[in-house]
Amino acid sequence: MKKAISKIIFYLFVFLQLILTTILIVIITGKVYYKNLKYANIFYQFTNNIYMKNKKFKSNFIVKGLFGLAIGFVNGFFGGGGGMIAVPVMKKFMGLTTKQSHASAIFVILPLSIASTITYITTNALNISNGLPIIISVIVGGVVGSFLLKNLRSKIIEFIFALVMIVAGIRLIF
Amino acid sequence: MSIIIGILAGIICGMGMGGGTLLIPMLVLFLGFDQLNAQSINLVAFLPTAIIALLIQIKSGLVQYKQVWPLALFGLVSAIGGAYLTQIIEPNILKTLFGVFLAGLGIWQLVEIFVNKKKQTLKPILKTKKRFSKNTKKLNWLFRIHIEIN
């Protein structure tokens, strides 16, 4: 019985995500179509954003809200990764620079993380006795990383990082 | 072992590359944590670093509150909803979905790296096309694909 319910919820979730992305794409294309470039199509728009750089593209309140819903859902459901979506969204759909979008992403993600942490703790998902050494070492590593290794970031490291992510993702699936 | 993984993830996080997304799979695959516990550990570990980073960024004046506040507001609602959904859904399905999410992010990042490389060479070609009639713009993405194949 419980299995059946969770299966139904799973399919509902997939369905909901499909609808949400469709609405998003329609709104974005609609806005782009009528206001910015009258005759460009959506594939062109996504493959290169030269036009967006010329005329600063800014999303309206509803589009921002939908993006916010998506970011919040990812951050709550997967316990992280909201920032990796927030930064490119801000860069491409709100006309912020890279530095601005990195700074603003933290501002957006922090309240979401606090809210979802409280939810995780109240539902007894957190096992603090296992996690304490890891939490402390992550904080130490974070301080070290932010002071020492800003200059090491390059295309090659990002490439390796992406590959590791794909491999880890596939390992988790199977 | 757990300390090494923690410090490694922290350093990646400090570089601003989303270390949390790597901490969770490392905990699950190498140390045998369950998915939910790993996620909540990641969230708790992220909080202090994020607070410090936010304070630094506010001082630098780069945070665009006016443009960004709707994201935070709507996100708050669905963050709580998403966190509750993890309780309802089966742990194995959660793990699979996280794997899909992670692989998708990785593929997207790869695409981003390669597209950015090619954009430089494409820019002048596309700019000349802008002068042509409106109907050619419609086919610009086709041209782009054609150029890429070449």
Interface residues (C-beta under 8 A of the other chain):
Chain A: K3 I5 S6 I9 F10 F13 L37 K38 Y39 A40 N41 F43 Y44 T47 N48 I50 K58 F61 K64 G65 L66 F67 G68 L69 A70 I71 G72 F73 V74 N75 G76 F77 F78 G79 G80 G81 G82 G83 M84 A86 P88 V89 M90 M94 L96 K99 Q100 H102 A103 S104 I106 F107 V108 I109 L110 P111 L112 S113 I114 A115 S116 T117 T119 Y120 I121 T123 A125 L126 N127 N130 G131 P133 I134 I135 I136 S137 V138 I139 V140 G141 G142 V143 V144 G145 S146 F147 L149 K150 L152 R153 K155 I157 E158 F159 F161 A162 L163 V164 M165 I166 A168 G169 I170 R171 L172 I173
Chain B: S2 I3 I4 I5 G6 I7 L8 A9 G10 I11 I12 C13 G14 M15 G16 M17 G18 G19 G20 T21 L22 L23 I24 P25 M26 L27 V28 L29 F33 L36 N37 A38 Q39 S40 I41 N42 L43 V44 A45 F46 L47 P48 T49 A50 I51 A53 L54 Q57 S60 L62 V63 Q64 Y65 Q67 V68 P70 L71 A72 L73 F74 G75 L76 V77 S78 A79 I80 G81 G82 A83 Y84 L85 T86 Q87 I88 I89 E90 I93 K95 T96 L97 F98 G99 V100 F101 L102 A103 G104 L105 G106 I107 Q109 L110 E112 I113 V115 K119 L122 K123 L126 K127 K134 N135 K137 K138 N140 W141 R144
